[in-house]
Amino acid sequence: MAVEVSDRPEAKRYEARVDGQLRVAGVAEYIRTTELVAFVHTEVAPEYEGRGVGSALARTALDEARASGLRVLATCLFFAGWIARHPEYQDLLYQSRSKVSD
């Protein structure tokens, strides 16, 4: 099974398609600024769950964030968990530098 992932900036999401099909097998929605990309929601169609579609979305999106010099805020539980299991991407995580406290 071949998974192709493409960025759709007009829709603010990455889309995954399987084996050249037109139907979208999964999406990773994001909010992007000039310094940061926040991954807010990931969804894979039930028939593609457990077949690497989510991993392909995460890997492609994170590789593109790295290439663009963007930090990553993983508010989506899937992305947060995926990054936790793949330490080679943990350097991308956004770290608050604020010294403000209550």
C-alpha positions in Angstrom: 0.0 0.0 0.0 1.5 3.3 -1.1 0.5 6.4 0.9 0.9 9.8 -0.8 0.7 12.9 1.5 0.3 16.5 0.2 0.0 19.8 1.8 -3.2 21.7 1.0 -2.5 25.2 2.4 -5.8 26.6 1.2 -7.6 24.0 3.4 -5.0 24.3 6.2 -4.4 20.6 6.2 -2.3 17.7 4.9 -4.2 15.0 3.0 -3.2 11.4 2.6 -4.4 9.3 -0.4 -3.7 5.5 -0.8 -2.6 3.8 -4.0 -3.4 6.8 -6.2 -7.1 7.0 -5.3 -8.9 10.3 -5.3 -10.6 9.6 -2.0 -8.9 11.2 1.0 -7.8 8.4 3.5 -6.7 10.8 6.2 -6.1 14.5 7.1 -3.9 16.4 9.6 -5.3 19.9 10.2 -3.0 22.7 11.2 -2.6 26.4 12.0 0.6 27.9 10.6 2.3 31.2 11.5 5.7 32.4 10.3 7.4 30.7 13.2 5.2 27.9 14.3 2.8 25.2 13.0 0.2 23.8 15.4 -1.3 20.4 14.6 -4.8 20.6 15.9 -6.6 17.5 14.5 -5.8 14.3 12.7 -8.3 11.8 11.3 -7.9 8.6 9.4 -10.8 6.9 7.7 -11.7 3.7 9.6 -10.8 1.3 6.8 -7.2 2.8 6.8 -6.6 2.8 10.6 -3.6 0.9 11.6 -2.1 0.8 8.1 0.4 3.7 8.4 -1.7 6.5 7.0 -1.5 8.6 10.2 2.3 7.9 10.5 2.7 9.1 6.9 0.8 12.3 7.6 2.9 13.0 10.7 6.2 12.2 9.1 5.6 14.3 6.0 4.2 17.3 8.0 7.0 17.2 10.5 9.7 16.8 7.8 8.2 19.9 6.0 8.1 21.8 9.3 11.8 21.0 9.8 12.7 22.0 6.3 10.8 25.4 6.8 12.5 26.1 10.1 9.2 26.0 12.0 8.6 24.9 15.6 5.7 22.5 16.2 2.9 22.7 18.7 1.2 19.3 18.9 -2.2 20.0 20.4 -3.6 17.0 18.5 -3.3 13.9 20.7 -2.2 11.8 17.7 0.7 14.1 16.8 1.7 14.5 20.5 1.8 10.7 20.9 3.6 10.1 17.6 6.3 12.6 18.4 6.7 11.1 21.9 7.4 7.7 20.2 9.8 9.2 17.6 12.5 11.1 19.5 14.1 12.2 16.3 11.3 14.8 16.0 11.3 16.0 19.6 13.7 18.9 18.8 10.9 20.5 16.7 8.6 20.9 19.7 7.7 24.5 20.6 9.0 25.5 24.1 7.4 28.5 25.8 10.1 31.0 26.7 7.9 33.1 28.9 9.1 33.9 32.3 5.7 35.2 33.4 4.2 33.5 36.4 1.1 34.0 38.6 
